[in-house]
Amino acid sequence: MNQGTPAIKAFALRRWLLFGLWLTSFAVFAQRGDRFEQFHKEVDLLFQQNDTTAVTEAFVKGNAWAQRNKLSANDPDYLEFRLKETRFLLRYSKIAVDSALVRYHSIYDDALSTDNYNMQTKVLGFIANAYRSKRELGKAFEYNQKEITAAKKSNDSLLVGRALITELDIAYNSLPSPMQPEDLNELIEKGNYVIDYSERNQLNSILGFGKLYLSKFYIKQAEFNKAEEILYSISDTEPLPVTFSKYEHLCEIAKETNDLDAYRSHTLAFKSKAYQTKRAFVALNAHNYLLDYSMAVKDEDSSKYYAERLEQNLAEVDTTKYLDFLDISYSSLARFYKGKDAQKELKYTSYSAEINRIISLHQKQAFSAILKYKSELAALESENTDLAKSNTTARNNLILTAGLLLLLGVIAIIIFRKYRSSRRKTEDVLLEKQRIEEVVTKKSIELNNKQRVYLDVLKYMKADRNYVEFHTDDKRFVDRNVLSTVIEDLPPNFVQVHRSYVINKNFIKTSTSSRVILFPDIEIPVSRTFGNRLKEAL
């Protein structure tokens, strides 16, 4: 009896040790889940407070914690966290749209490895919106249709509602130009369906957006009374994105109907809501209407003030996004500077013309892409019908069915390999496009002698052996350099017209085959070798 006591004690001790280890492991895993949930709550709270510095720090801490604890890339909480981070970085212009798309596609690939249709729907929605902001509306429509399909699989009515709102937005922006009122009838029908769907499923957060889009469609049809009736049904207690859009649309109605009293009231309300968002783009849109109203009532002081604020906004926002609103900004500034500053009037007029050209091109591409997508969808449905008939016969032949499955498996492997190769190429193209965009949006260059030259005032450059002269209205900078090196870092409005001269085409007054005159009266020679480049640039 006494001899067995130590063995019994050892067995009991081992049992308690194992129990203790299990309890500790359980506590650690529970703590891991609770800890990451805390990061989500912290980020959401800081988002509401618009504390961008604190939000950035929270994301850094969250990612570091995830790496230390070796969270899987397709962990549901980590996917959600990465999605929030990308949305934040894009919203506050800390990364370009193309960089955000690379991140979104990576998250989507990880989400596809699970059956998490909620996450797939959310990511597809952000991808569709990112392409929409780039005005690549054909791709936006394609990913939105995938979003709607995934949302229906998730059985989440809120996700379905959001996907339907995105579809309204993309379809609206894909309308052909010039547009006839009847072009909007289908969209009005869809808008009413979204409102009805939101009311049936008690989706109050979606209902306001459905009303906003329906009012937009009526505004485009010049049915201003119907639009106003819908907008006034939206309470000012709705979330800020809904209420500032409400007053934005009311401003548009007042502008179109030339109702200056209503215009003044709505612009001030829009301004108040826009400033609450603390977002440069929303403030830019409010300043568009405030500048237009000030010019309409011939208030020179207010016009000057809002023109300056608008120019400040343009320096703060990502000019690769929201091209339609930027066109309004450039057009308003060109009107304001007419008769006051010929140089700025010319600059903003040329910017507006270029954006109009891009928007028109994107609309044509989107319209073609959507028609092609619908045609392919119809063909696929027809093929599926034929395939269903074939399957009835295939069931009677096991060997044939097995062969088909093997063939499909081989095809799937080939397609996957091609997709992976294509994706790598796509990422390389996106990175190169981002580099080009950075050159296009460059505001200044730093010379070898550390002097800085601002490109919006740089009129031309002249090469003199191993030196390059940089000319503005009131200064001449000299740097030890060569033109071929300098021009690589310049945006496309700088054109080489001679072996020794590069000009800023924004300052061209007149031109011939042998010379170009820059404002006010600067004559620059044009050589035969480079003459075609100037023609192409103009």
C-alpha positions in Angstrom: 0.0 0.0 0.0 2.7 2.4 1.0 4.8 1.5 -2.1 1.9 2.4 -4.4 1.4 5.8 -2.9 4.2 7.7 -4.8 2.9 6.3 -8.1 -0.6 7.4 -7.4 0.7 10.8 -6.4 2.8 11.1 -9.6 -0.2 10.1 -11.8 -2.4 12.7 -10.0 0.3 15.4 -10.5 0.6 14.6 -14.2 -3.2 14.8 -14.6 -3.3 18.2 -12.9 -0.3 19.5 -15.1 -2.1 18.4 -18.3 -5.3 20.1 -17.1 -3.3 23.2 -16.3 -1.7 23.3 -19.7 -5.1 22.8 -21.4 -6.6 25.6 -19.3 -3.7 27.9 -20.1 -4.0 27.2 -23.9 -7.7 27.8 -23.8 -7.1 31.1 -22.0 -4.4 32.2 -24.6 -6.7 31.5 -27.6 -9.6 33.2 -25.9 -7.4 36.2 -25.2 -6.1 36.2 -28.8 -9.7 36.5 -30.0 -10.6 39.2 -27.4 -7.4 41.1 -28.1 -8.0 41.4 -31.9 -11.6 42.3 -31.3 -10.3 45.2 -29.2 -8.2 46.4 -32.2 -11.4 46.4 -34.3 -13.3 48.4 -31.7 -10.4 50.9 -31.2 -10.2 51.5 -35.0 -14.0 52.0 -35.4 -14.0 54.5 -32.5 -11.1 56.5 -33.9 -12.7 56.4 -37.4 -15.8 58.1 -35.9 -13.6 60.8 -34.3 -11.7 61.4 -37.6 -8.4 61.0 -35.6 -6.3 59.9 -38.6 -3.0 59.9 -36.7 -4.4 57.6 -33.9 -6.0 55.4 -36.5 -2.7 54.9 -38.3 -1.0 54.0 -35.1 -3.8 51.5 -34.2 -3.4 49.7 -37.6 0.4 49.5 -37.1 -0.1 47.9 -33.6 -2.8 45.6 -34.9 -0.6 44.3 -37.8 2.4 43.8 -35.5 0.2 41.9 -33.1 -1.2 39.7 -35.9 2.4 38.9 -37.1 3.6 38.1 -33.6 0.7 35.7 -33.0 1.1 34.2 -36.6 -2.5 34.9 -37.6 -3.4 33.2 -40.9 -4.0 35.5 -43.9 -7.5 34.1 -44.3 -8.4 34.5 -40.6 -11.9 36.2 -40.7 -10.9 38.8 -38.1 -7.6 39.6 -39.8 -9.3 39.8 -43.2 -11.7 42.4 -41.8 -8.9 44.3 -40.2 -6.9 44.4 -43.5 -10.0 45.6 -45.3 -10.6 48.4 -42.9 -6.9 49.4 -43.2 -7.0 49.6 -47.0 -10.3 51.5 -46.9 -8.8 54.0 -44.4 -5.5 54.5 -46.4 -7.5 55.1 -49.7 -10.1 57.4 -48.1 -7.5 59.7 -46.6 -5.3 59.6 -49.8 -2.4 57.9 -48.1 -2.2 55.4 -51.0 -3.2 55.7 -54.7 -6.3 53.9 -56.0 -4.1 51.4 -57.9 -2.2 50.5 -54.7 -5.5 50.0 -52.9 -6.7 47.7 -55.8 -3.7 45.5 -55.4 -4.4 45.2 -51.6 -8.2 44.6 -52.2 -7.4 41.8 -54.8 -5.0 40.1 -52.3 -7.7 40.2 -49.6 -10.3 38.8 -52.1 -8.0 35.9 -53.1 -7.6 35.0 -49.4 -11.3 35.3 -48.8 -12.0 33.0 -51.8 -10.1 30.2 -49.9 -13.0 30.2 -47.4 -16.8 30.0 -47.7 -17.1 33.4 -46.1 -19.5 35.0 -48.5 -19.9 38.1 -46.2 -16.2 38.9 -46.5 -16.2 38.2 -50.3 -19.1 40.5 -50.8 -17.5 43.4 -48.8 -14.2 43.1 -50.7 -15.9 42.9 -54.1 -17.9 46.0 -53.2 -14.7 48.0 -52.4 -13.1 46.7 -55.6 -16.1 47.8 -57.7 -16.1 51.3 -56.0 -12.3 51.7 -56.6 -12.7 51.0 -60.3 -15.7 53.3 -60.3 -13.6 56.1 -58.8 -11.0 55.5 -61.6 -13.9 55.8 -64.1 -13.1 52.2 -65.3 -16.8 51.6 -65.3 -16.7 48.3 -67.3 -14.6 46.7 -64.6 -16.6 48.3 -61.9 -19.8 46.8 -63.3 -18.2 43.3 -63.6 -17.1 43.3 -60.0 -20.4 44.7 -58.8 -22.3 41.8 -60.5 -20.0 39.4 -58.6 -20.7 41.4 -55.4 -24.5 41.0 -55.9 -24.1 37.2 -56.5 -21.9 36.8 -53.4 -24.3 38.9 -51.3 -27.3 36.7 -52.3 -25.3 33.6 -51.2 -24.6 35.2 -47.9 -28.3 35.6 -47.2 -27.6 39.0 -45.6 -30.2 41.5 -46.8 -28.0 44.5 -45.8 -25.1 43.3 -48.0 -27.6 42.8 -50.9 -28.9 46.3 -50.4 -25.5 47.8 -50.4 -24.6 45.9 -53.6 -27.8 47.2 -55.3 -26.9 50.8 -54.3 -23.4 50.3 -55.9 -25.1 49.0 -59.1 -27.3 52.2 -59.3 -24.2 54.3 -59.0 -22.2 52.5 -61.6 -25.1 52.3 -64.1 -25.8 56.1 -63.6 -22.2 56.9 -64.3 -22.2 54.7 -67.4 -25.0 56.5 -69.1 -24.1 57.6 -72.7 -23.5 61.3 -73.4 -25.5 63.1 -74.7 -28.3 61.5 -72.7 -32.0 61.4 -73.4 -34.5 61.6 -70.5 -35.9 58.1 -71.4 -32.4 56.7 -70.9 -33.1 57.0 -67.2 -36.4 55.1 -67.1 -34.7 51.8 -66.3 -32.6 53.4 -63.6 -35.7 55.0 -62.0 -37.4 51.6 -61.9 -34.3 50.1 -60.2 -34.2 53.0 -57.8 -37.8 52.4 -56.7 -37.0 48.7 -56.4 -34.1 49.5 -54.0 -36.3 51.8 -51.9 -39.0 49.1 -51.7 -36.4 46.4 -50.9 -34.9 48.6 -48.1 -38.3 49.3 -46.6 -39.4 45.6 -46.7 -36.2 44.5 -45.0 -36.1 47.5 -42.6 -32.7 48.6 -44.0 -32.8 52.2 -42.7 -29.0 52.7 -43.4 -29.6 51.9 -47.1 -33.0 53.6 -47.6 -31.5 57.1 -47.5 -29.0 56.3 -50.2 -31.7 54.7 -52.4 -33.7 58.0 -52.1 -30.5 60.0 -53.0 -30.0 58.1 -56.2 -33.6 58.2 -57.2 -33.5 62.0 -56.7 -30.4 62.2 -58.9 -32.2 60.3 -61.7 -35.1 62.8 -61.6 -32.7 65.7 -61.6 -31.1 64.4 -64.8 -34.6 64.2 -66.3 -35.3 67.8 -65.2 -38.1 66.5 -63.0 -37.0 68.9 -60.2 -40.3 68.8 -58.2 -40.2 65.0 -57.9 -36.5 65.2 -56.9 -37.2 67.9 -54.2 -40.1 65.9 -52.8 -37.8 62.8 -52.3 -34.9 64.9 -50.9 -37.1 66.7 -48.3 -38.3 63.3 -47.1 -34.8 62.6 -45.9 -34.3 63.8 -42.3 -31.3 65.8 -41.2 -30.9 63.3 -38.4 -29.7 60.7 -41.0 -25.9 59.9 -41.1 -23.6 62.6 -42.3 -22.9 61.0 -45.8 -26.6 61.0 -46.5 -27.3 64.5 -45.3 -24.4 66.3 -47.0 -25.4 64.5 -50.3 -29.0 65.7 -49.7 -27.9 69.3 -49.7 -25.5 68.7 -52.5 -28.5 67.6 -54.7 -30.6 70.5 -53.5 -27.8 72.9 -54.6 -27.8 71.3 -58.0 -31.6 71.8 -58.4 -31.3 75.5 -57.2 -28.4 76.0 -59.7 -30.4 74.4 -62.6 -33.6 76.4 -61.8 -31.7 79.6 -61.0 -33.5 79.9 -57.7 -30.9 82.2 -56.0 -32.7 82.3 -52.6 -32.8 78.6 -52.3 -29.3 78.3 -53.8 -27.9 80.5 -50.9 -29.7 78.5 -48.3 -28.7 75.1 -49.6 -25.0 76.1 -50.2 -24.6 77.2 -46.6 -26.3 74.0 -45.3 -24.0 71.9 -47.6 -20.9 73.9 -46.4 -21.8 73.2 -42.8 -22.2 69.4 -43.4 -19.1 69.2 -45.6 -16.9 70.8 -43.0 -18.2 68.3 -40.4 -16.8 65.4 -42.6 -13.2 66.9 -42.4 -12.6 65.6 -45.9 -10.9 67.7 -48.5 -12.9 66.2 -51.4 -16.3 66.9 -49.8 -15.2 70.5 -48.9 -14.1 70.8 -52.6 -17.6 69.9 -53.8 -19.2 72.4 -51.4 -16.8 75.1 -52.6 -17.8 74.4 -56.2 -21.4 75.4 -55.4 -20.3 78.3 -53.2 -18.1 79.8 -55.9 -20.8 79.3 -58.5 -23.4 81.0 -56.3 -21.0 83.9 -55.5 -20.4 84.5 -59.1 -24.1 84.3 -59.9 -24.9 87.1 -57.4 -21.7 89.0 -58.4 -20.2 88.9 -54.9 -16.5 89.5 -55.9 -15.1 89.1 -52.4 -16.8 85.8 -51.7 -15.9 84.6 -55.2 -12.2 85.3 -54.6 -12.4 83.6 -51.2 -14.0 80.4 -52.5 -11.8 80.3 -55.6 -8.7 80.3 -53.3 -10.3 77.6 -51.1 -11.1 75.5 -54.1 -7.5 75.7 -55.4 -6.4 74.7 -51.9 -8.7 71.6 -52.0 -7.4 70.6 -55.5 -3.9 70.5 -54.0 -5.1 68.2 -51.2 -7.3 65.6 -53.1 -6.3 62.7 -55.3 -6.9 64.1 -58.8 -7.0 60.6 -60.3 -10.4 60.1 -58.7 -13.8 61.9 -59.0 -13.1 63.2 -62.5 -16.7 64.6 -62.9 -16.4 66.8 -59.8 -12.9 67.9 -60.8 -14.3 69.0 -64.2 -16.8 71.2 -62.4 -14.0 72.7 -60.2 -11.7 73.5 -63.2 -14.6 75.0 -65.2 -15.7 77.2 -62.3 -12.1 78.4 -61.8 -11.7 79.1 -65.5 -14.8 81.3 -65.4 -13.7 83.1 -62.3 -10.2 83.9 -63.7 -11.6 85.1 -67.1 -10.5 88.7 -67.5 -8.5 88.6 -64.2 -5.6 86.1 -64.9 -5.2 84.9 -68.5 -2.6 82.3 -67.4 -4.8 80.6 -64.9 -7.8 80.9 -67.1 -5.9 79.0 -69.8 -4.6 76.4 -67.4 -8.0 75.5 -65.9 -9.7 75.6 -69.3 -7.2 73.1 -70.6 -7.5 70.9 -67.5 -11.3 70.8 -67.9 -11.1 69.9 -71.6 -8.7 67.1 -70.9 -10.9 65.7 -68.1 -14.0 65.9 -70.4 -12.2 63.9 -73.0 -11.2 61.2 -70.5 -14.8 61.0 -69.0 -16.3 60.7 -72.5 -13.8 57.9 -73.4 -14.5 56.0 -70.2 -18.3 56.3 -70.7 -18.0 54.8 -74.2 -15.7 52.0 -72.9 -18.1 51.3 -70.0 -21.2 51.2 -72.2 -19.4 48.7 -74.5 -18.1 46.6 -71.6 -21.6 46.3 -70.0 -23.2 45.3 -73.3 -20.4 42.7 -73.8 -20.9 41.4 -70.3 -24.6 41.0 -70.7 -24.1 39.3 -74.1 -21.6 36.9 -72.5 -24.0 36.2 -69.6 -26.8 35.4 -72.0 -24.5 33.1 -74.0 -23.3 31.4 -70.8 -26.9 30.8 -69.7 -27.6 29.2 -73.0 -24.5 27.0 -72.7 -25.6 26.0 -69.2 -29.0 24.9 -70.6 -27.3 22.8 -73.3 -24.9 21.4 -70.7 -27.8 20.4 -68.4 -29.3 18.4 -71.3 -25.9 16.7 -72.0 -25.6 15.8 -68.3 -28.7 13.6 -68.5 -27.0 11.5 -71.1 -23.7 11.6 -69.2 -25.3 10.1 -66.1 -25.7 6.8 -68.1 -22.1 6.6 -68.9 -19.8 6.6 -65.9 -16.6 6.3 -67.8 -17.4 9.4 -70.0 -18.4 11.4 -66.9 -15.1 10.5 -65.2 -13.2 11.5 -68.3 -15.0 14.8 -68.4 -14.2 15.4 -64.7 -10.5 14.7 -65.4 -10.5 17.0 -68.4 -12.1 19.8 -66.3 -9.5 19.3 -63.6 -6.7 19.7 -66.1 -8.3 22.8 -67.6 -8.8 24.2 -64.1 -5.1 23.7 -63.4 -4.1 25.4 -66.7 -6.5 28.3 -66.0 -5.2 28.8 -62.5 -1.6 28.9 -63.7 -2.5 31.4 -66.4 -4.4 33.5 -63.8 -1.5 33.5 -61.5 0.9 34.6 -64.3 -1.6 37.2 -65.4 -2.0 38.5 -61.9 1.7 39.0 -61.5 1.8 40.9 -64.8 -1.2 43.0 -63.7 0.5 43.9 -60.5 3.6 45.0 -62.4 1.5 47.1 -64.7 -0.3 48.7 -61.8 3.0 49.6 -60.1 4.3 51.1 -63.3 1.0 53.0 -63.8 1.4 54.4 -60.2 4.9 55.5 -61.0 3.7 57.3 -64.1 0.8 59.0 -62.2 3.3 60.2 -59.6 5.3 61.9 -62.4 2.1 63.4 -63.9 1.0 64.9 -60.6 4.4 66.1 -59.7 4.4 69.7 -58.5 8.1 70.5 -58.5 11.6 69.2 -59.2 14.8 69.4 -57.2 17.9 70.4 -59.2 21.4 68.9 -58.6 22.3 72.2 -56.8 19.4 71.6 -54.4 17.3 74.5 -55.8 13.6 73.7 -56.2 11.6 74.7 -59.3 7.8 74.6 -59.3 6.4 73.2 -62.5 3.3 75.3 -62.7 5.4 78.4 -63.3 8.2 76.8 -65.3 7.9 78.0 -68.9 10.8 76.5 -70.7 14.3 75.0 -70.4 17.3 75.6 -72.5 20.4 73.4 -72.8 23.8 75.0 -73.0 26.5 72.3 -73.3 26.7 70.7 -69.8 24.2 73.0 -68.2 20.4 73.5 -68.3 18.7 76.8 -67.8 15.2 76.8 -66.2 13.1 79.9 -67.0 10.1 81.2 -65.2 8.5 84.7 -65.5 10.9 86.3 -62.9 13.7 83.8 -62.4 16.4 81.9 -64.2 17.9 78.8 -62.6 21.1 77.2 -63.9 22.0 73.6 -63.1 24.7 71.2 -64.2 22.6 68.7 -66.1 21.4 67.5 -69.6 17.9 67.8 -71.1 17.5 64.1 -71.7 17.9 63.4 -68.0 15.7 66.3 -66.8 12.7 65.5 -69.2 12.4 61.9 -67.8 11.0 63.4 -64.5 8.6 65.8 -66.1 4.8 65.4 -66.6 3.5 65.2 -70.2 2.7 68.9 -70.6 6.5 69.5 -71.1 7.5 68.9 -74.7 10.9 68.9 -76.4 10.7 71.1 -79.5 14.4 71.5 -80.3 17.6 69.8 -79.4 18.2 72.6 -76.9 14.7 73.5 -75.8 11.9 72.0 -73.8 8.6 74.0 -73.3 5.6 73.9 -71.0 2.7 73.6 -73.5 0.3 75.2 -71.0 2.0 78.6 -71.8 1.7 78.4 -75.6 0.3 81.5 -77.2 0.8 80.6 -80.9 2.9 78.2 -82.9 4.1 77.5 -86.4 6.2 74.8 -88.0 9.4 76.7 -87.1 8.7 78.5 -83.9 6.4 78.7 -80.9 5.5 81.8 -78.9 5.0 81.5 -75.1 3.1 84.0 -73.0 3.7 86.9 -72.9 6.0 87.0 -76.0 8.8 84.5 -75.6 10.0 83.1 -79.0 11.3 79.5 -79.0 12.7 77.8 -82.2 11.1 74.5 -83.4 13.3 72.1 -85.3 12.2 69.6 -87.9 13.3 66.6 -85.8 11.1 67.6 -82.9 8.3 69.3 -84.8 6.1 66.2 -84.9 6.2 65.9 -81.1 4.8 69.4 -80.7 2.0 68.6 -83.2 1.1 65.4 -81.3 1.2 67.2 -77.9 -1.2 69.9 -79.3 
